[in-house]
Amino acid sequence: MSAPAPTAGADVCAAIVTYHPQIDLLREVVAAVRPQVGRVLIFDNASPGADVAAFFDELRAQGAQVLRSERNVGLGSAINAAARLAREAGFAQILLMDQDSLVGADMVAVLQRWLRELRAQGPVAAVGPQFRDQRTGAVAPFVRIAFPMNRKLFGGPGQAVDCDFLITSGTLLPLDALDAVGGMDEGLFIDNVDIEWSSRAKYRGYKLYGICDAHMQHRIGDLVPITRLLPTYKHVVHSPTRLYYMMRNRVLLYRRAEVPGRWAAQDLPRLVLKFVGTAVFLAPRLGYLRAMLSGLRDGIAGRMGPMPQR
């Protein structure tokens, strides 16, 4: 008698990085992904509060692994720590998750099936789902970097899109590919960690694929009115801290040999537009302006790690 086939997702560890999570939403995130994977691992970046601690105790009682850092070590370091734990526990693949991303039914099984088929054709670093914005319902495209504008590819049912980068959340990575490409750049701390790693993987001969039949709901930034005079027109905006990292890390990546020059060429105008648009239209203007200028200054100086307290 042949051995029974392994359960889909049994060799996958879902790693959810948290920072000041909304407990009700995180509960949904965990509930959606738990049946699809062999283990749920939470890496928390020093989130305070008795309610958060109580919820993590609840998750531990349900079989999840929870690691709480005494300080915020950033996204890259959290992912690398989660990958080490997954490897030590014998998992073959890691599913990277944000604290506000809801996986669709059978998303992990679909990603695994495509990953297996695509790796039979050549080296593949990762596969990722097509996500829909939780608030607007808009479907996000996969991207091929081009100049002067990126190519946005939506694909269709049954398709795998050869793309140049995948967002961190929802990405399924074989741990052997992660070992070959190298871990996430911890010095970037938060933003553009995914672009840097994707670029490094492509530079080393690996491919990345977006899987159109794998679905996820995700949220990027906050929607706020552009001005008080135009309250119905809203724009995705980030906190001053995130704007610091966005500005700094873009400048840092412009110098990396693994990052395509065409990415820097088409991103620089976007950096200028984001800087001007945020400084002119969004409040608190002074706070945003200071954060962005600080990020640009540190990027030019080559400084990495957490945002300095000035």
C-alpha positions, 0 to 999 in steps of 0.5 A: 500500500502506498503512503497517503499523500501529504495534506496540502499546506502541511509543509508551509509555515505562515509567518505573520509579522505584527506591530500594534495590530487590530485584534479583531482583524488579526483574529480574522487573518489567523482564522483564514490562514490556519486551516491552510498551513502546517503552522501559524507563527506570529512575530510581534514587533514590541506591540504594547497592551494587555489586550494584545498580550491576552490575545497572543496567549489565546493564540498559543493555546490554539497551537500558534507559535508566538515570538514577541520582540522586546523592541521593534526590529523591523520587517526584514529582521522579523521575516528572517527570524521567522524563516529560521524558526520555520527551517528549524521546525522542518518546514519546506516553505514559508508564507509571508503575511501582514497583519491585515491580509485575508487569504482566500479559500485554498490560496495556499494550495493554489500557490503550492500547485503552481510553485511545484509546476513552475519549479519543474521548468526552472528556478523560481524564488517565490509565487504570490497571489493577486490581491484586492484592496479591502476598502475599494475592491480594486484588483492590483496588477502584477508589475514588470519594471519598464521605462518610462512607465511600469507594465501593469499585468492583470492576467486572467483565470488559470494564468501565472504572470512572470513579474519583476516583484511581489509584495511581501504579504501573501508571498510563498517562498521555498526556504531553499530559494530563500537560502540561495538568494539570501534573507531580507535586507534588515537595514531597510527596516520596513519599506521596499524590503520586497522590491530589494529582495525580488530584485536580488532574486531576479539578478541571481537568475530566479523568476517570480510569478503572480498567480491569478487563481490565488486570491487575497484581500489586502490594505495599503495605507490609509484613505484620506481626503485630498483637501477639505474642499474635495472631501470625496476625492481620497488618496492613499497616505502613510504616516510620517514614519512610513514616509521617512522609510519610503523616501530613504529606502528608495534613495538607498536602492537607486545605488544597488547593482541588483536593482534594475536601473530602469526601476530607479529611472521611472521611480525618481519622478514618482518620488518627486511627485509624492514629495510635492503632492504630500507636502502641498495637499496633505496635513499635517504638512510640516510633519510630513515635510520633516519626515520626508526631508529626513528620509532623503537626507539619510538615504543620500548619506547611506544610513540604514536601520531604524528611523533615528529619533531627532 
